[in-house]
Amino acid sequence: MKAKPGNGRKQTRIQSTSAVRASISFPSEIYETLDIIAKQKKVSLAWVVREAAEQYIGEKWPLFNRGAGGQQ
């Protein structure tokens, strides 16, 4: 919902794709490795984790309908 300017409410953005926020704890060695990968690729750590999760799902369940818009 977008708030009207000047009514004291915070404006929120409407995302074009649905997403769920998750809080995940990693052992420090894994976190550090993910951070290094993200810096090398010049992307966010979240992007690296999402990419890894998509690859994992693709390998374990190749027929699973994943991604936005049903991409496989």
C-alpha positions in Angstrom: 0.0 0.0 0.0 1.4 3.4 -0.9 0.8 6.2 1.6 -0.1 9.7 0.4 2.6 12.3 1.0 2.1 14.5 4.0 -0.1 12.1 6.1 2.7 11.1 8.4 2.8 7.5 7.2 5.8 5.9 5.7 5.7 5.1 2.0 6.2 1.5 1.1 7.2 0.1 -2.2 5.2 -2.5 -4.0 7.4 -5.3 -5.3 6.7 -6.6 -8.8 7.5 -10.2 -7.7 6.4 -11.8 -4.5 9.3 -12.6 -2.1 9.6 -13.9 1.4 12.2 -12.5 3.8 14.2 -15.1 5.8 16.7 -14.8 8.5 19.4 -17.5 8.2 22.3 -18.3 10.5 25.5 -19.7 8.9 28.6 -21.1 10.5 31.2 -18.3 10.3 33.4 -20.2 7.7 30.5 -20.6 5.3 29.4 -17.0 5.8 32.9 -15.7 5.1 33.2 -17.9 2.0 29.8 -16.6 0.7 30.9 -13.0 1.4 34.1 -13.6 -0.6 32.1 -15.0 -3.5 29.7 -12.1 -3.5 32.6 -9.6 -3.5 34.3 -11.4 -6.4 31.1 -11.5 -8.4 30.2 -7.9 -7.4 26.8 -8.9 -6.2 25.1 -9.1 -2.8 25.5 -11.9 -0.4 21.7 -12.4 -0.7 22.1 -12.9 -4.4 24.7 -15.6 -3.9 22.5 -17.4 -1.4 19.5 -17.3 -3.7 21.6 -18.6 -6.6 22.9 -21.4 -4.5 19.4 -22.3 -3.3 18.1 -22.4 -6.9 21.0 -24.6 -8.0 20.4 -26.9 -5.0 16.7 -27.3 -5.8 17.5 -27.8 -9.5 19.9 -30.6 -8.7 17.7 -32.3 -6.1 14.3 -31.7 -7.7 14.9 -31.0 -11.4 11.1 -31.0 -12.2 10.3 -28.6 -9.4 8.7 -25.4 -10.9 10.9 -22.7 -9.5 11.6 -19.0 -10.2 9.4 -16.1 -11.1 6.8 -16.8 -13.6 7.3 -20.5 -13.5 10.7 -20.5 -15.2 12.5 -23.8 -15.3 
